[in-house]
Amino acid sequence: MTAYDRGDVVLVGFVFTDETGRKLRPAVVISTPAYHRARQEVIVAAITSNVNRRRFGDHEISDWRGAGLLFPSLATGVVRTIRHTIIERKLGVVPRSDLEAIDRELRQCLGL
């Protein structure tokens, strides 16, 4: 198993909600290595390049190129727990300041 760290941007094979197909999408890892070891799963926040549709819980990634993304992007308030086996590969890492901002947005979404 490849180890992933909080803030890693990964390419994930998401299955469509109607299970008719699968699409590779970027996501940012928001769970800890201790969580990954205990559960063999990863919690990720979806990433979108649709920066014009910012919603509650979203954060625009400042250094999207450094994060391995092709376009300006938002880390969204959409979170998902996935098996590490559906991660295709690591693309990059979001800067610490962005990870802290993502954490703040998620705390607001979850009322923490």
C-alpha positions in Angstrom: 0.0 0.0 0.0 1.3 3.4 -0.9 1.2 5.9 2.0 -0.7 9.1 1.5 -0.4 12.3 3.6 -2.8 15.0 4.4 -2.6 17.6 1.7 -1.7 15.1 -1.1 -3.6 15.7 -4.3 -4.5 12.3 -5.8 -6.2 11.1 -8.9 -9.2 9.0 -7.9 -11.4 6.7 -10.0 -14.8 7.8 -8.9 -17.8 5.6 -9.9 -20.8 7.4 -11.2 -23.7 7.5 -8.8 -25.8 5.4 -11.2 -22.8 3.0 -11.4 -22.8 3.1 -15.2 -19.1 4.2 -15.4 -16.1 5.6 -13.8 -14.2 8.9 -14.2 -10.8 10.0 -13.0 -11.0 13.1 -10.8 -8.5 14.9 -8.6 -9.1 15.0 -4.8 -7.2 16.2 -1.8 -6.4 13.8 1.1 -7.8 15.2 4.4 -7.4 12.2 6.7 -4.3 11.3 8.7 -1.8 8.5 8.3 -3.1 7.0 11.6 -6.6 6.9 10.1 -5.2 5.2 6.9 -3.4 2.5 8.9 -6.3 1.8 11.1 -9.0 1.6 8.4 -7.0 1.1 5.2 -9.2 3.9 3.8 -8.6 7.5 2.9 -10.9 10.5 3.3 -10.7 13.0 0.4 -12.3 16.3 -0.6 -13.3 16.5 -4.2 -11.5 19.0 -6.4 -13.2 20.9 -9.3 -11.8 23.2 -11.9 -15.2 25.0 -12.0 -13.9 28.0 -10.0 -16.9 30.2 -11.1 -19.3 27.9 -9.0 -17.9 28.4 -5.6 -20.2 27.0 -2.9 -20.3 26.8 0.9 -17.3 24.8 2.1 -15.2 25.4 -1.0 -11.7 26.8 -1.1 -9.7 28.1 -4.1 -6.3 26.4 -4.2 -3.6 29.2 -4.4 -0.8 27.1 -6.0 -2.8 24.8 -8.2 0.2 24.1 -10.5 2.3 23.1 -7.5 -0.5 20.8 -6.4 -0.2 19.0 -9.7 -3.5 20.3 -11.2 -3.9 21.4 -14.8 -6.3 24.3 -14.2 -7.2 26.8 -11.4 -9.2 24.7 -9.0 -11.4 24.5 -5.8 -11.2 22.0 -3.0 -14.8 21.4 -2.4 -16.9 20.7 0.7 -17.8 17.3 -0.8 -16.0 14.6 1.1 -15.8 10.9 0.5 -14.2 7.9 2.2 -12.5 5.6 -0.3 -10.4 2.5 -0.4 -6.8 3.4 -1.1 -6.9 0.9 -4.0 -9.0 3.3 -6.1 -6.3 6.0 -6.0 -4.5 6.0 -9.3 -1.6 8.1 -8.4 -0.4 11.2 -6.5 -0.4 14.4 -8.5 1.1 16.9 -6.0 0.6 18.6 -2.6 -1.5 21.6 -1.7 0.5 24.3 0.2 0.1 24.3 4.0 -1.8 27.6 3.9 -4.4 26.0 1.5 -4.7 22.9 3.7 -5.3 25.1 6.7 -8.0 27.0 4.8 -9.6 23.7 3.6 -9.6 22.5 7.3 -11.4 25.8 8.3 -14.1 25.3 5.5 -14.6 21.7 6.5 -15.0 22.6 10.2 -17.7 25.1 9.2 -19.5 22.5 7.0 -19.4 20.0 9.8 -20.1 22.4 12.7 -16.8 21.5 14.5 
